[in-house]
């Protein structure tokens, strides 16, 4: 056996040996936890002022919707240039750019409509520029770039909204706020990978932690990267966008429609956008202590909900109607806005603030184990700071119920809009499913909110009956939920005896569920049922096998 070879000791060989140990640790463990393992001092931290310093090259490019998203689009960016030079170019998206020049007259040049400098915490001003494209064609893909005429950002694409209700998807995030440069980017990227065709991103406040931090706003833009340049952003402020007033970054970055209640304090923090059959309403819940501003928003909100030509309605704000964590409570939000959501049939209420996940509805909306017909209230979080759940007492103490909850998790939500349904799914940062439901609505405005089906929730006693004792040849009405529209359902009566066999089953009829997945059917009890016996109604379909409570046939 070959013996070990002794190497001469020296400072250089010692560094070599330490480096080898560090490399071995890297190979064995998958990663090195400290530069010390390599025998060198930790490198200095790269200064935030250098990381986020603006230049003549545009960055932080973001789309925000106009009040006419089928024919108009706003785009905002940051760059060191003056108002006279800030501009954009746009054309209908060609098959190629670069070596292929667009046809003469195809490119339109648009000058900036606003240029606003923001003095920042890093010792320099960030200057934001906004252009508004008008006269666009509905449901059409465009290519654009922004710059100063010499220094241009890359070409990016967006597609205008359709003029009417057409299927589309959007993404919703709760608070990013913390670990924006480390934990948040994977959430944003995973969500976009799941819905690259998304037309909108909804942020329910607390995008950052310190309202006027240049560094944190820079991290927030880096987290999404190019995504913001091609997907419309619809954000409302959280309490962390306020510090002695609204963040000085807010309005320069987010020139949302100035169509809110009219109070100067609520300009571009409470606003509305109609997009492809959905009315989006953003509210500012940070003014709960100001009775006048809360009342103004309530009045404005009611007007939007009462006179709404859209099939669907989505409302977003920061502080939840039903808080999921700690001892938090928002009675002003719940008492002033909650009744309006219920009265006018808002479909989704998307919130943040509580750094956990909670989804539910008012208790009186419950129709079956898996179906309710109420407003879906959701609280979520996308960032890395978590709060513990409060066991739902803020829900149950105020007449609501929690259907799904999660703590110590980062999530993103995917919402798919169609003519007759909304499909909602919450997923963890690693792409795993957490929660989901389907909202169906008919032409009368009637609605069902259906849990996604599982092997467990599509069996059992879920059929209701109008009576548990029925006369021989008497009438019985059964009701059930959770079907697909027009799903075929076989109705039969079976002996309630646990030992009953198939021969003890009496077929009644085959019926179709309605467009909301409901089945209500009145039938006359078959004459061949035995008097004095007890039966259950069994509904059998492709998706469910459910039964009723026991029904006894009278001896008479």
C-alpha positions in Angstrom: 0.0 0.0 0.0 1.3 3.4 -0.9 2.0 5.6 2.2 0.9 9.2 2.6 3.1 11.8 1.1 4.0 14.7 3.5 4.0 18.1 1.8 6.2 20.9 3.1 4.3 23.4 5.3 4.1 26.9 4.0 1.6 29.8 3.9 0.9 29.1 0.3 0.4 25.4 0.7 -1.9 26.0 3.7 -4.1 28.3 1.5 -4.1 25.6 -1.2 -5.1 23.0 1.4 -7.9 25.1 2.7 -9.1 25.8 -0.8 -9.2 22.1 -1.4 -11.1 21.5 1.8 -13.6 24.2 0.8 -14.0 22.7 -2.7 -14.5 19.2 -1.1 -17.2 20.7 1.2 -18.8 22.3 -1.9 -18.9 19.0 -3.7 -20.1 17.0 -0.7 -22.7 19.3 0.5 -23.9 20.9 -2.7 -23.0 24.5 -1.7 -20.5 26.4 0.5 -22.1 28.5 3.2 -19.3 31.0 3.7 -16.3 32.4 1.8 -14.2 31.6 4.9 -14.3 27.9 3.6 -12.0 29.1 0.8 -9.6 30.9 3.1 -10.4 34.4 1.9 -12.0 37.4 3.5 -15.6 38.0 2.5 -15.9 40.3 -0.4 -17.4 43.7 0.3 -21.1 44.3 -0.2 -21.8 45.9 -3.5 -23.4 49.3 -2.7 -27.1 49.8 -3.3 -26.4 53.2 -4.7 -24.4 51.6 -7.5 -26.8 48.7 -8.0 -29.8 51.0 -8.5 -28.3 54.1 -10.0 -30.2 55.3 -13.1 -28.6 56.0 -16.4 -29.7 57.2 -19.9 -30.7 53.6 -20.6 -34.3 53.0 -19.7 -35.2 50.6 -16.9 -38.2 49.8 -14.6 -40.4 49.6 -17.7 -44.0 48.9 -16.6 -47.4 48.8 -18.3 -50.4 50.3 -16.5 -54.0 50.2 -17.9 -56.0 53.1 -19.2 -59.7 53.5 -19.0 -59.9 52.2 -22.5 -57.6 49.2 -22.5 -58.9 47.9 -25.9 -57.6 51.1 -27.6 -55.1 52.6 -25.3 -52.0 51.7 -23.1 -49.7 53.5 -20.8 -46.1 52.6 -20.3 -43.8 54.1 -17.6 -40.0 53.8 -17.3 -37.0 55.4 -15.5 -34.1 57.0 -17.3 -31.8 60.0 -17.0 -33.2 62.1 -19.8 -35.2 65.3 -20.0 -38.9 65.7 -20.7 -38.3 66.8 -24.3 -36.3 63.7 -25.2 -38.4 61.0 -23.4 -40.4 59.1 -26.1 -41.6 55.8 -27.3 -42.0 54.0 -30.7 -44.8 51.6 -31.4 -46.0 49.4 -34.3 -48.2 46.4 -34.8 -46.0 43.5 -33.8 -44.0 42.4 -36.9 -42.7 38.9 -37.6 -39.1 40.2 -37.3 -37.1 43.3 -36.2 -33.5 44.0 -36.3 -32.1 43.2 -39.7 -35.6 43.6 -41.1 -36.7 47.2 -41.2 -40.4 48.0 -40.6 -42.3 49.3 -43.7 -42.3 53.1 -44.1 -44.9 54.7 -41.9 -45.4 51.6 -39.7 -43.7 53.0 -36.6 -45.4 55.8 -34.6 -43.3 58.0 -32.4 -45.1 59.2 -29.1 -43.7 61.8 -26.8 -43.9 61.5 -23.0 -46.9 63.0 -21.4 -45.2 63.3 -18.0 -41.8 63.3 -16.5 -41.4 63.3 -12.8 -38.2 63.3 -10.7 -38.3 61.5 -7.3 -35.5 62.3 -4.8 -34.4 59.1 -3.3 -32.7 57.7 -0.2 -29.6 56.8 -2.3 -28.5 60.4 -3.0 -29.8 60.9 -6.5 -33.1 61.5 -8.3 -34.9 58.8 -10.2 -36.8 60.3 -13.1 -39.9 58.5 -14.4 -41.4 59.1 -17.8 -44.9 58.0 -19.1 -46.3 57.8 -22.6 -49.8 56.9 -23.5 -50.6 55.1 -26.7 -54.0 55.9 -28.1 -56.0 54.9 -31.2 -54.9 51.2 -31.0 -56.8 48.3 -32.4 -58.7 46.0 -29.9 -57.2 42.5 -29.3 -54.1 43.4 -31.3 -50.4 42.7 -30.5 -48.0 45.6 -30.6 -44.3 46.1 -30.3 -42.9 49.1 -28.6 -39.7 50.5 -27.1 -38.9 53.5 -24.9 -36.0 55.8 -24.7 -34.6 59.3 -25.7 -34.2 58.8 -29.4 -30.7 57.5 -29.1 -30.7 55.3 -26.0 -33.5 52.8 -26.4 -34.7 49.9 -24.3 -35.2 46.6 -26.1 -38.4 46.0 -28.1 -41.3 44.6 -26.0 -44.8 43.3 -26.9 -48.2 43.7 -25.4 -51.7 42.9 -26.6 -54.6 45.2 -26.2 -57.8 44.1 -24.6 -60.7 42.7 -26.6 -63.6 45.1 -26.8 -66.0 42.7 -25.1 -65.9 39.7 -22.7 -63.3 37.3 -24.0 -61.4 34.6 -22.0 -58.2 35.8 -20.3 -56.0 35.2 -17.3 -54.6 37.3 -14.5 -52.3 36.8 -11.6 -52.8 38.0 -8.1 -50.2 38.5 -5.3 -50.5 39.4 -1.7 -47.7 41.3 0.1 -44.2 41.0 -1.5 -42.7 43.5 1.0 -39.8 41.5 2.5 -37.0 39.5 1.0 -37.8 41.2 -2.3 -34.3 40.6 -3.7 -34.1 36.9 -2.6 -37.4 35.1 -2.0 -39.9 37.0 -4.1 -38.4 36.7 -7.6 -39.0 32.9 -7.7 -42.7 33.5 -6.9 -43.1 36.1 -9.6 -41.2 33.9 -12.2 -43.1 30.7 -11.3 -46.4 32.5 -11.6 -45.5 33.9 -15.0 -44.2 30.5 -16.1 -47.7 29.1 -15.3 -49.6 31.9 -17.0 -47.4 33.5 -19.7 -50.5 34.6 -21.5 -51.7 36.6 -18.4 -53.1 40.0 -19.3 -53.0 41.6 -15.8 -51.1 41.3 -12.5 -53.0 42.5 -9.4 -51.0 43.4 -6.3 -53.0 43.9 -3.1 -50.5 46.3 -1.5 -47.3 46.3 0.5 -45.2 45.8 -2.6 -42.2 47.0 -0.6 -41.4 47.6 3.1 -40.2 51.2 3.3 -42.4 53.6 1.3 -39.6 55.8 -0.1 -36.7 53.3 -0.4 -35.0 53.6 -3.8 -33.3 50.3 -3.0 -36.5 48.4 -2.3 -38.4 49.7 -5.3 -35.4 48.7 -7.4 -35.5 45.2 -5.9 -39.2 45.0 -6.6 -38.7 45.8 -10.3 -35.8 43.4 -10.6 -37.9 40.6 -9.1 -40.3 40.7 -12.0 -37.8 41.7 -14.7 -39.2 41.9 -18.2 -42.6 40.7 -17.1 -43.8 44.2 -16.2 -43.0 45.4 -19.6 -45.5 43.1 -21.3 -48.3 42.5 -18.7 -50.5 45.3 -17.3 -49.9 46.0 -13.6 -52.9 46.9 -11.3 -51.6 47.7 -7.8 -53.1 49.4 -4.8 -51.1 50.8 -1.9 -50.7 49.0 1.4 -49.7 50.6 4.7 -46.0 50.2 3.8 -46.6 52.4 0.8 -47.4 55.2 3.3 -44.9 57.0 5.5 -46.0 60.5 6.5 -48.2 60.3 3.4 -48.3 58.3 0.2 -44.9 57.1 -1.2 -43.3 59.7 -3.4 -42.7 56.9 -5.9 -46.4 55.9 -6.2 -47.9 58.3 -8.7 -44.8 58.7 -10.9 -44.5 54.9 -11.2 -48.2 54.1 -11.4 -50.2 56.7 -13.4 -53.5 54.8 -12.9 -56.7 56.3 -14.1 -57.8 59.4 -12.2 -61.4 58.2 -12.0 -61.8 57.5 -8.3 -64.1 59.2 -5.7 -62.6 62.6 -6.5 -60.7 63.3 -3.3 -57.1 64.5 -4.0 -55.8 62.1 -1.3 -57.3 59.1 -3.2 -56.0 60.0 -6.7 -54.6 56.9 -8.3 -55.0 54.9 -5.1 -58.7 54.3 -5.6 -59.6 53.7 -9.3 -61.4 51.4 -11.6 -60.7 49.7 -14.9 -63.0 47.7 -17.1 -61.0 45.0 -18.8 -62.5 42.4 -21.2 -65.7 41.7 -19.3 -64.3 42.3 -15.8 -64.8 45.4 -13.7 -61.6 45.8 -11.6 -62.0 48.2 -8.6 -59.1 49.3 -6.5 -59.8 50.8 -3.0 -57.5 52.4 -0.5 -58.0 50.8 2.9 -55.2 52.8 4.5 -57.6 55.7 5.3 -59.8 53.7 7.8 -59.4 56.4 10.4 -60.7 59.1 8.0 -64.5 58.8 8.0 -64.9 61.2 5.1 -62.5 59.3 2.8 -64.0 55.9 3.7 -67.5 57.2 3.1 -66.5 58.8 -0.2 -65.1 55.4 -1.4 -68.2 53.6 -0.2 -70.5 55.9 -2.2 -68.2 55.7 -5.3 -68.0 51.9 -4.9 -71.8 51.5 -4.7 -72.2 53.5 -7.9 -69.7 51.3 -9.7 -71.4 48.1 -8.5 -75.0 49.2 -9.1 -74.3 50.4 -12.7 -72.0 47.7 -14.0 -72.3 46.4 -17.5 -69.6 43.7 -17.0 -70.3 40.1 -16.2 -67.6 39.8 -13.5 -66.4 42.1 -10.7 -63.1 41.9 -8.9 -62.3 44.3 -6.0 -58.8 44.6 -4.4 -57.5 46.5 -1.4 -55.0 45.9 1.4 -56.7 45.4 4.8 -58.9 42.2 4.9 -62.6 42.2 5.5 -61.9 39.1 7.6 -58.4 39.0 9.1 -56.5 35.8 9.2 -53.8 36.6 11.6 -53.1 37.8 15.2 -55.6 40.1 16.8 -56.0 42.2 13.6 -59.5 43.5 12.8 -60.8 46.0 10.2 -64.3 46.9 11.2 -64.5 50.0 9.1 -63.7 48.0 6.0 -66.0 45.2 6.9 -68.9 47.4 8.0 -68.8 50.0 5.2 -67.7 47.9 2.2 -68.6 44.4 3.1 -72.4 44.9 2.8 -71.9 46.4 -0.7 -69.9 43.4 -1.9 -72.7 41.1 -0.8 -75.6 43.2 -2.0 -74.2 43.6 -5.5 -72.6 40.2 -5.9 -68.9 41.0 -6.2 -67.2 37.8 -7.4 -63.7 38.1 -5.9 -62.3 40.3 -3.1 -58.5 40.1 -3.2 -56.6 41.3 -0.1 -53.2 41.2 1.6 -51.7 42.6 4.9 -51.9 39.4 7.0 -48.9 37.5 5.6 -50.7 34.2 5.4 -53.5 32.6 3.3 -57.2 32.6 4.0 -60.2 32.1 1.8 -63.8 31.9 2.7 -67.3 33.4 2.5 -70.2 34.5 4.6 -71.7 31.5 6.4 -75.2 32.1 5.1 -74.0 31.5 1.6 -73.3 27.8 2.2 -75.4 25.6 0.0 -73.7 22.2 0.4 -70.4 20.7 1.6 -68.6 21.9 -1.5 -70.7 24.8 -2.8 -71.7 28.3 -1.6 -73.2 31.2 -3.6 -71.4 34.1 -1.9 -68.5 36.5 -2.4 -65.1 34.8 -2.4 -62.8 36.7 0.1 -59.1 35.9 -0.3 -56.1 36.9 1.7 -52.6 36.0 0.4 -48.9 36.7 0.7 -46.0 36.4 -1.9 -43.1 37.6 0.2 -40.9 35.9 2.8 -42.3 37.4 6.0 -44.9 35.2 7.6 -47.5 35.6 10.4 -49.3 32.8 12.3 -52.9 32.1 11.7 -55.6 33.1 14.2 -57.8 30.0 14.0 -60.3 31.9 12.0 -62.0 33.8 14.9 -62.2 37.0 12.9 -64.2 35.1 10.3 -66.5 33.1 12.5 -66.9 36.0 14.9 -68.4 38.1 12.1 -70.6 35.6 10.4 -68.2 34.1 7.9 -66.3 30.8 7.5 -62.8 29.9 6.4 -62.7 27.3 3.7 -58.9 27.2 3.1 -55.9 28.5 5.0 -52.1 28.3 5.1 -49.3 29.8 7.1 -45.5 29.9 6.6 -46.0 29.7 2.9 -45.4 32.0 -0.1 -48.2 31.8 -2.7 -49.3 33.2 -6.1 -52.8 33.0 -7.5 -53.9 32.2 -11.1 -57.3 33.4 -12.2 -58.8 32.3 -15.5 -61.8 34.3 -16.8 -64.3 32.8 -19.1 -67.8 33.8 -20.3 -69.6 31.7 -17.7 -67.0 30.8 -15.0 -63.9 32.0 -13.1 -61.3 29.4 -12.2 -59.2 30.4 -9.2 -56.1 28.5 -8.0 -53.5 29.3 -5.3 -50.1 27.7 -5.6 -47.0 27.6 -3.4 -43.8 29.1 -4.6 -42.6 25.7 -5.8 -45.6 25.3 -8.0 -47.6 22.9 -5.8 -51.4 23.3 -5.6 -52.8 24.7 -2.3 -56.4 25.8 -3.0 -58.9 26.3 -5.8 -62.5 26.9 -6.7 -64.7 27.6 -9.7 -67.2 30.5 -9.8 -70.1 29.9 -12.2 -72.6 32.7 -13.1 -75.7 32.6 -15.3 -77.4 35.4 -17.2 -79.6 36.2 -14.2 -76.6 37.0 -12.1 -77.1 33.8 -10.0 -73.8 32.3 -8.9 -72.3 29.2 -7.4 -68.8 28.9 -5.9 -67.6 25.3 -6.3 -64.6 23.7 -4.6 -62.3 21.9 -6.9 -63.3 18.2 -6.9 -61.4 15.6 -4.9 -62.1 11.9 -4.3 -63.2 12.8 -0.8 -65.6 15.7 -1.5 -67.6 14.0 -4.3 -69.2 11.2 -2.2 -71.2 11.1 1.0 -74.4 12.7 2.2 -74.7 15.9 0.2 -78.3 15.6 -1.2 -81.0 17.6 0.7 -84.6 16.5 0.8 -87.7 18.6 1.6 -89.0 16.0 4.0 -87.7 12.9 5.8 -91.1 11.2 6.0 -93.2 10.9 2.8 -96.5 9.4 2.0 -96.7 6.3 -0.2 -96.9 7.7 -3.8 -96.3 11.2 -2.3 -94.0 13.8 -3.7 -90.4 14.3 -2.7 -88.0 17.2 -3.7 -84.3 16.7 -3.8 -81.5 19.2 -4.3 -77.8 18.9 -4.9 -74.9 21.0 -6.1 -71.4 20.6 -7.5 -72.1 19.3 -11.0 -70.8 20.5 -14.3 -73.4 22.4 -16.3 -75.8 19.9 -18.0 -74.1 16.9 -16.3 -76.4 13.8 -16.5 -77.5 12.5 -13.1 -79.2 9.2 -12.4 -81.8 9.4 -9.5 -82.6 6.3 -7.6 -83.9 5.2 -4.2 -82.0 2.7 -2.1 -82.8 1.0 1.1 -81.0 2.8 4.0 -80.1 -0.6 5.5 -76.3 -0.9 5.4 -76.6 -4.4 4.1 -78.9 -3.5 1.2 -77.8 -4.6 -2.3 -78.3 -3.4 -5.8 -81.7 -5.3 -6.1 -82.9 -3.0 -3.3 -82.5 0.0 -5.5 -85.4 1.6 -7.5 -84.6 3.8 -10.4 -86.5 7.0 -10.6 -85.2 9.1 -13.5 -82.2 10.7 -15.3 -81.9 14.5 -15.0 -79.6 17.2 -16.1 -77.9 19.7 -13.8 -78.5 23.4 -14.7 -75.9 25.9 -16.0 -74.6 26.5 -12.5 -74.2 22.8 -11.6 -77.4 22.7 -9.5 -80.0 19.9 -9.5 -83.5 20.3 -8.0 -86.0 17.6 -8.9 -89.5 16.8 -7.6 -90.8 13.3 -8.2 -93.5 11.0 -7.0 -92.3 8.2 -4.8 -92.5 4.9 -6.9 -95.4 2.6 -5.9 -93.2 -0.4 -5.5 -91.5 1.0 -2.5 -92.4 -0.8 0.7 -94.4 1.1 3.3 -92.7 1.6 6.6 -89.2 1.1 5.0 -86.5 3.7 5.1 -84.6 4.8 1.9 -81.9 7.2 0.8 -82.0 9.1 -2.5 -78.9 8.3 -4.5 -77.6 10.7 -7.2 -75.0 9.0 -9.5 -73.1 10.9 -12.2 -69.8 11.0 -13.9 -68.4 13.3 -11.2 -70.3 12.6 -8.0 -72.0 9.7 -6.1 -73.9 11.3 -3.3 -76.9 10.5 -1.1 -79.5 12.1 1.0 -80.5 11.7 4.7 -82.9 8.7 5.3 -86.5 9.1 4.1 -89.2 6.9 5.6 -92.3 5.9 3.5 -95.4 6.2 5.6 -97.5 3.1 6.5 -100.6 4.8 5.3 
